Amino acid sequence: MDPVDYRTATWKDIQDRLIGLRHRCWQAWLQHGPGTTREVAARAEIDLLTFRPRSTELYQLGFLAIAVDREGHEGIYRARSMTEAAENYLRLASEARNPQLDLSF
């Protein structure tokens, strides 16, 4: 999601997008993560071609976080709890609604 999305979306809007395969993949992350998408998909027995795009969506919605950034290699991700995801949403929404002025030239 872009900052403009956080400015207009409510937490309920974000939660309402956690359905179907997204919800199943988030549950897999909670149960089998942290790890790479490939590792968690294998542990959860979900096809990687189904799991990876849903994981990207979960990351964009704030339900996944980067645990270890391995430049040039697949990153290691972890699931955020519902509470952590809500706190992340509130922080991003606040930043989107109240951007700091950049006065550097």
C-alpha positions in Angstrom: 0.0 0.0 0.0 1.1 3.5 -0.7 1.0 6.3 1.9 -2.1 7.7 0.2 -3.8 4.4 0.9 -3.1 4.7 4.6 -4.4 8.2 4.6 -7.8 7.0 3.4 -8.2 3.4 4.6 -9.5 2.5 8.1 -8.2 -0.4 10.1 -11.4 -2.2 9.4 -10.8 -1.7 5.6 -7.4 -3.4 6.1 -8.8 -6.2 8.2 -11.5 -6.8 5.7 -8.8 -7.6 3.1 -7.5 -10.5 5.3 -9.8 -13.2 3.8 -9.6 -16.4 1.8 -6.1 -17.3 0.6 -4.6 -14.2 2.3 -6.0 -15.4 5.6 -4.8 -18.9 5.1 -1.3 -17.7 4.2 -1.2 -15.4 7.2 -2.1 -18.3 9.4 0.7 -20.3 7.8 3.2 -17.5 8.6 2.0 -17.4 12.2 2.3 -21.1 12.6 5.4 -21.9 10.4 7.4 -18.7 10.2 9.7 -16.9 10.3 11.4 -17.9 7.2 11.7 -17.3 3.4 8.5 -17.6 1.4 9.8 -20.8 0.0 10.6 -22.3 3.4 7.2 -21.3 5.0 5.2 -22.4 1.9 6.9 -25.9 2.1 6.3 -26.2 5.8 2.7 -25.2 5.4 2.3 -27.4 2.3 1.0 -24.5 0.2 2.1 -24.2 -3.4 4.7 -21.5 -3.7 3.0 -19.9 -6.7 -0.1 -19.4 -4.5 1.8 -18.5 -1.4 4.3 -15.9 -2.7 1.8 -13.4 -4.2 -0.4 -13.7 -1.1 2.7 -13.0 1.1 3.5 -9.9 -1.0 -0.1 -8.7 -0.3 0.2 -9.5 3.4 3.5 -7.5 3.5 1.9 -4.5 1.7 -1.1 -4.7 4.2 1.2 -4.8 7.2 0.6 -8.4 8.3 4.2 -9.4 7.5 7.5 -7.8 8.4 11.0 -8.3 7.3 12.9 -10.2 10.0 16.2 -10.4 8.2 17.1 -8.4 5.1 19.6 -10.4 3.1 20.6 -8.1 0.2 20.7 -10.0 -3.0 19.0 -13.0 -1.5 15.5 -13.9 -0.5 14.6 -12.1 2.7 13.4 -13.7 5.9 9.9 -12.6 6.9 7.8 -13.0 10.0 4.1 -12.6 10.6 2.8 -9.7 12.7 0.2 -10.5 15.2 -3.1 -8.7 14.8 -2.1 -6.3 17.5 1.3 -5.6 15.8 -0.4 -5.1 12.5 -2.9 -2.7 14.0 -0.1 -0.7 15.6 1.8 -0.6 12.3 -1.3 0.6 10.5 -1.8 3.4 13.1 1.8 4.5 12.7 1.6 4.5 8.9 -1.8 6.2 8.9 -0.6 8.9 11.2 2.5 9.5 9.1 0.4 9.7 5.9 -2.1 12.1 7.5 0.5 14.3 9.1 3.6 14.3 6.9 6.6 16.2 8.2 7.6 19.1 6.1 10.9 18.6 4.3 12.5 22.0 4.2 15.9 20.8 2.9 16.8 22.2 -0.5 
